[in-house]
């Protein structure tokens, strides 16, 4: 079993999280609390599966095993009460690759695509890089958490003739786990205006009680007729580098259309490590995840208490899921660039800049708490050093 308290030296491993920040900021001894991967070793069952592969010694072309489909179907049923059939599963190298291909399959240049603001930055990049029209609907903050502005969404559906909405569920960076009631209201609007939903549910397993994950499929009887679910075990088990994800498509017409575009782009091949790692994670990782979640909750509570004591002017949105905290620094008279430079060059700590998540992310930062407590403690102290 992984010891989540034990730091692992990731420097020199070509880690984007740890090794790229020197080049980016030209500053030594920086502590990264930014990009969304965890500083924890993968589950033992996954590492054992890879050791078996390497002992065998041949890394040739690999077919998708039936056991992998079974592991996915069983996981979704047991963890999320979501019934998925084998033929409804399409593999991609990553969630973003899947979303990009779906965007190409179901829309054309200049079509309007709606996302929330703030939201995971690559959504906007996918839309603009594919020459689609980017439309944002700003989330409302109520009682310290985000809620959807359904009136604004409906108005923009009408005004821009929106073709697709990319939904982040659970939400990154706010940590909202959208309820069935919220998703149902959103889905009825999408159905009314014939908007296709791409639901990014990659954080579906990282949910803290009493919150419960609801897939967009589960929010309405016919919602699977106009939606696709994108997910993976890579976020759950800290396996982002193995590059494997799934798209669940229940509607036959939508599935055939996506498969056709995937074939056009020749994106149907998944590398051997992605196939083996996914199967091993779903078959052996349940105990690892059961230990991880309370550890993440402990880090969240520690962070909330720390800021309350040492930086009470910083407002934090307590997450219902994910391991990401949305920090509001607007009480400080700092521009976005000044805030980033202060944290990096005075505090020597790296967070994700809030403005990259959309215009409403101004004077915000995103903090990743998925690391050993000793690293988190040091990072929080550095934030205090920067601002005091």
N, C-alpha and C positions, 0 to 999 in steps of 0.2 A: 504493500500500500504506500502511495506517495506521502512523503512528509512535507506538508505544505509550509511548515515553518522553516525548512532548510533552504537557504538561498543557493541558487545555481549560477555560477559565473557564465554569462552569455556573451561577454566581450570576446571578439575574435571569432565568432561563429557565423559571421555574415548576417547577423540579426538586424533586420530593419529597425526594430525597436531600440536596440542598444548601440549598434555600430554605425548607423548613418548620421546620427545627430552631431557628431564632431564635424563632419563635412558640411552639414547644413548650417550650423551656428558658429563654427570656428571657435569653439569654447570647450576646454577640457574638463573632465571629471563631472560631466552632466549625469543626472539621475533621471531616467525616462519613466514617466507615469502617463504615457500617452497611448500609442497605437493599441488596438484591441486584440492583443494576445496576452496569455497569462505566463507568469514566470514560474510555472510549475511543470515538473516532468509529466510526460504522458502516462496513462494507466499502464500498469505492468503487463496486462494482457496484450496490449498493442505492441509494446516493446518486445515481448516474447514472440509474437507473430513475425515481427521483422527479423528477429534473430534466427528464427527457423528458415525464413526466406534466404537470408544471407549465407547460412550454413549450406543450404542447397546449392547456392552459388550461381544459378542461371537466372538472368533477368530479361527473358525474352517476352514476346507478345503474350498478353494475358487476356483470357475471356472473362466476362462477368460471371461469377459463380452464382448458382441458384441459392446457395446459403446466404449470400449477401441480400438478395431480395427478401428472403424469409426473415432475416434479422431486422431489416427496415420495417417490414409490415408488422412484425411482432412488437417492435419498439413503439411505433406510432399508436398501435392499438392499446398497449398496456400503459403507456405514459400519458397519452393524450386522448384516448378513446376515439381515435380517428381511424376509420377503416380505409385502408389503401390496398388496391389490388396490384399485383406485379406489373401488369401491362400499363398501369397509370404512372409508373416511375420512369423518368428520363434522367440520365446522368449528364452532368457538365463538370468541367474542371473547377468551377466555382460559382457561387450565387450570382456574382456580377456578370460572368460570362453567360449564364442562363438568362438573366434579365436583358442583357444586350441583344442576344439572339431573339428573344421574344419580342423585343421592341421592333426589331427589323422584320419579324414575321407578321406582326399584326398592325403596324402603322407604316406610314410613308413620310418622307421629308415634309416639314412644316406642320405636321399634325401636332396638336397640343397635348402635352403630357403633364399631369398635375402631381406635385409632391407636397409634403408638409414643409413648414419652416418653423423651427429648425429641423433638420433631418440629416442622416448619413450623407456626407458630401459627394461620394461617387454617383449617387442618383442623378444629380444635376449634370455631372460631367458626361454620363452616358447619354443623356437627352441632348445636350448641345453638341457633343461630338458626332452624333448621328443626325444632326441637322433637323432636330425636332424642336418645337416651341416649348420652352420651359415656363410652367405656370406654378406659382407657389400659393399655398393657403396657410396663413400664419396660425399656429396653435395658440390657444388662450391658456394663460396660467390662472388656475383657480385653486385656492387652498393648498398652494405649494405643489401642484401637479398640473400637467398639461391635459387639456381637453380639446376635442376637435370643434372647430367653428363650422357647423353643418350648414348654416345659412350662407357663409362665405363660399364654402365648397360648391353648394348648389348654384350660386350666382356665377361662379367661374366655369362650372360645367356648361351653363347656358351661354355665357358671354364668349367663351373660347371654343365651343364645340369640342370639349375634351374627349380624346379617344381612349386614354389609358390613365389610371391612377396607380402610382407605385406607393404601396403602403408598407410601413415599417412596423412590424408587430412581433414581439415587443419593440417599443420605440427606442431608437438610438438617436440622440443622446439622453433623452429624458427618463428612460427606464420605465415608462408606462407600459403596463400590461393591459391592453384594451379589453374591456368587458364585452360579453356577448351582446348586451344591450347597445353599446356604442357601435360595435361592428354591424349589428343588424340595421341600425338607422343609416349608417354609411352605405351599406349594401343596397338598401332600398333606393337610395338616391342614385347609385351607380346603375341599378337596373332600370330606373325611370329614364335616365339619360343615355343608356346604352354605353356605359363606360366599362371597359375591361379592367380588372384589378390584378396587378402583380403584387402578391403579398410576400414580402421578405420576412420569413419566420425563423431565421437562423439562430436567434436567441431563445427558441421555444422551450428548451430544457432548463434554462437558467432563471427560474421563477421562484420567488420567496413567498411562503405561506403568509397570510391566507389567500393570496392572489392565485388565480387559476388561469392557465393558458387556454385561449379559445382560438382555434384556427378560423380564418375567414370562411373556409368551407362549412364550418359548424354553426355559423351565425345565422344562416337562413337555409331553408330546405333546398332551394334551387341556386344557391350562390356559386356552387361549383360549375354552373353552366357559363358563368362569365368571369371566372377567376383562375389563376394559376398560383400554386404555393411553391416558394423557393426556400430550401432549407439545407442543412448539412449537420454532420456531427463534429465538424472541425472546430466550431466555436465552443461547443459543449465540452470537448475533451482536449482542447488546446492542440489541435492538429492542423492549423491553418496552412502549413507548408506542404501538406501531402496532396492538396489540390483535388478534391472530389466533393461534389454536391449533387442534390437531386431537385428536380422539378416534378411536383405532383400535378397531373392534368387529368381530371376525371371526364371532361367533355371530349367525346371522340373527335369532333371536328377541330377543336382547338389543339388537341394532341397531334393529329395528323399534320396540321399546319406548322406547328413548332418542329416536329420531326423533319419535315421537308426543308425548312430553313437550316436546321442543324446539319443535315446532310449536305446542303449547298456549301456550307462553311467548313465541312469536314471536321466537326467538333465532337464526334461521337466516341472518340477514343479517350479512355481514362487510364492514367499510368498505373503500373502494378502496385506501387506503394499506396495509392489512393484507394484501390479496391480492397487490398488486404487490411489496411488500417481502419477503413470504415467498418468492415465486417467484424474485426476484432473488438473495436470500440463498442459497437452495439451488443455484441455477445458477452463481453467481459467487463464493461465499464460501469455497470450500475452501482456497484459498491463505491467505486472511486467518486462518482458524481454525488452520491449520498453523503460522502464526507466533505466534498468540496463546498456544497451549498451553505452549510452552516459556517464554514470558515470564511466564505465571502461575506456572509451576513455579519460576522464578527468584525471584519475589516470595515464594513459600511458603518456599523454603530460606533466603532472607534473613531472613524473620520468625522462623523457628525458631532460627537462629543468634543473632539479636538478643536474643530472650528468654532463651536459654541464657546469654548473656553478661551482660545487664543486669537481667533479672528472672527468675532461675532458679526462684523459688518458684511461678511461674505455669506450670501444666502445659498443654501444647497437644496436641490430637489431630491428627496429620498427616493431611491429607485424601488419599484415593485418587482423588477427583474433586471437582468444583465449585471455586469460588474462595473458599470460606468456611472459616474456622478456628474451632474450638470451644475457648475458653480457660477454664481452671479456676483461679479466684482463691480457692479455699477455704482456702489457707494464710494468707490475711489475715483478721483478726478484723473483718470488715465484713458488714453486712446487704446484701441486694440493693439496697435504696434507697441506702444509704451508698456502696456501690461505684459505682452509676450517678452519683450526685451528685458524687463525688470526680473521676471521669473527666471529667464535663461542666464543672464549675465551677472545678476546679483544673487539670486537664489540658487542658481545652477540646477534647476529642475525643469523638465520639459513636459508640458501638458498639450492637449490639442486645442487650437485656437477656436473659440466659439463662432467667430465670424465666418469660418469656413463652412459652417452648417447652414448658413443662410443669413439674410439681413437681421433677423431677430436674435441672432447669436452675438450681436455686438456686446462687448464688455463681459463676455462669458468665457469659460474654459471647461473642457471635459477632462475629468480625472479618472484614470484606470486604477482600481484598488486590488486587482487580481495579482498579488505578489505576497511574498512572506511579510509578516507584520513588521519585522525589523527594517525592511526596505521602505514600507509605507510610512513608518514613523519618521525615518530620516527625510523622506520626501516632503511630508507635511511640515516638518521643522524648517525645511528650506523655503517653503512658501511663506512661512512667517518671517524668515530672514529677509526675503525679497520685499515684503510689504511694510515691514516695520523699520 
